[in-house]
Amino acid sequence: MSVDPPTISQVIKTAPVILKPVETVGGRTGWSTMCVCEITKGDLGSKVMVVLQPVPSECAKLGLDPRIINLKPPPASYEIGLWGPWTINEVEGKTTVFASRYIIA
């Protein structure tokens, strides 16, 4: 009996934090992709700035390249699943999450 592998969207649902991008950050961001996201699952607050750090080239790729968020369709059509560890920086009441383990669908 064969079982179909889970879809990327199904895998994202298992993440401890799920984000919905609402606005991208343009300009120079180094190698990272930055966007403002609403939290749809998890305890990081309601809205955060997320810095999606590039995945090292030796790692297996799964999901969409984070640079896709800067293209069309609007970023809100994407969903991001985060797995730890991540780093949180709070400055003047604004939360920034630096993530390196994520999947975008």
N, C-alpha and C positions, 0 to 999 in steps of 0.2 A: 504494500500500500504506500503510495507516495503522498507526501504532504507538501503543499506549496510553501515556499519560503515567504516570510512576512514582507509586506511592502515597506518602503521607506517611511511612509506616513504612519504605518502601524508601529514601526520601531520608535519614531519620534514620540508617540503616546506613552512610551515607557520611561522617558526622560524625567528626572526630578524637576526640571524647569522647562517650560515651553513658552516661547516668545512669539509675538506677532510684530514684525517691523512696521513702523508707522512713518518714519522719516529717515532718509539716508543723510550722511554727512559727506559733503563734497569736498573738493580741494585735496590737498596733499595729506594723506593719512599713512604714509609709509607703506609697508607691505600689508597692513591690516585693513579690514573693512569695518566701518563704523556706522551704526544706525541707532536711532531711538526706537525702543520697543515697549509694547505693553506686555505685561506678564499675564499669561492665560492659565499657567499652572506653576506653583512654587511660591516661595516666601521671600522674594527679593523686593517686594513693594508692588507698586502698580505700574510705574513707568521708569525705565532705566536706559542709560546709554550703554550700548554693548560694543566692545571691541573684539571682533572675530579675528583672532590671530591666525596666520597662515599655518596650514598643516604641513609638517616636514615632508619632503618629497619621498622619503623612504617608507612613509605610512600608506596603508591601503586607503583608497578614496571611496567614500560612500556619500550619496546625496549630491547636492548642487555645489558648484564653486561659489564661495561667498561673494565674489565680485558680481554675481548675477543680480544681487539686491540693488545695485546701482543702475540697472537697465530696466527696460519695460518688460512686463507689466508692472504696475505700482508695487512697492515693497509689501504692502498689506496682503498681497496674494500669496506670500510665502509664510512658512512656519519654521521655527528654529527650535530644535531640541538641544538642551545643554546637559552635559554630564560633567561631574567634577573631576578634578579640582578646578575651581575658577578663583579669581582674585577680585575682591570688591574694594573700590576706593570711593570714599564719601568726601566730597568737597562742597562746602557752602550749600548743604542740603540736596545736592545732586549725586545720585549713585551711578557709578561706572563699573561695569562688569567686564573683566578681561577673561575671555574664554578661548580655550584651545581644543576642547573636545565637544564637538557639536555636529549636528546634521541639519541640513536645510532642505526642505521639500516644498 
